Amino acid sequence: MTSYFSPETIGMFFQLLLATLLGMTLGFERQRRGKPAGLRTYTLVCLGSALFTILSSHVPAQNSVALDPSRIASQVVVGIGFIGAGIIFLKEDSVFGLTTAAGLWVAAAIGMAVGFQMYPIAIGATVISFLVLWLFTFVDNRISRSDPRH
């Protein structure tokens, strides 16, 4: 049984804190743009994914049960996909919410990477995702201005 303040438990708290900070980074960018899924949503998705991943890795080991940790992790992917599908909608000839849905999916993956203690991958994916959300907005605006349909 793990003590509340054992090095292992403190490490898990670190993982949750890191996932929170990484999720906040992506959520901040979305919040700044006035998107409905922003700071809190991205933070909670990243944190929740990390927590589910930590649980899937540690609960079987603590209970001497042979379970595959990827089973819970795979359900996180399905669950976030379901949330993402609910965000996407069609209005006239335009589709809305695709970037938000994809961003939440990536935030979940980042949380899972933290949960599996793959910190450089999680941090790198956060940086790349932030750059995609931030820099590609300028590219998208430039393309939209040069598009004769707009």
Sequence and secondary structure as in RCSB ss.txt:
>XXXX:A:sequence
MTSYFSPETIGMFFQLLLATLLGMTLGFERQRRGKPAGLRTYTLVCLGSALFTILSSHVPAQNSVALDPSRIASQ
VVVGIGFIGAGIIFLKEDSVFGLTTAAGLWVAAAIGMAVGFQMYPIAIGATVISFLVLWLFTFVDNRISRSDPRH
>XXXX:A:secstr
   TTSHHHHHHHHHHHHHHHHHHHHHHHHHHTT SS HHHHHHHHHHHHHHHHHHHHHHHHTT    HHHHHHH
HHHHHHHHHHHH EEETTEEESHHHHHHHHHHHHHHHHHHTT HHHHHHHHHHHHHHHHHHHHHHHHHHHH TT 
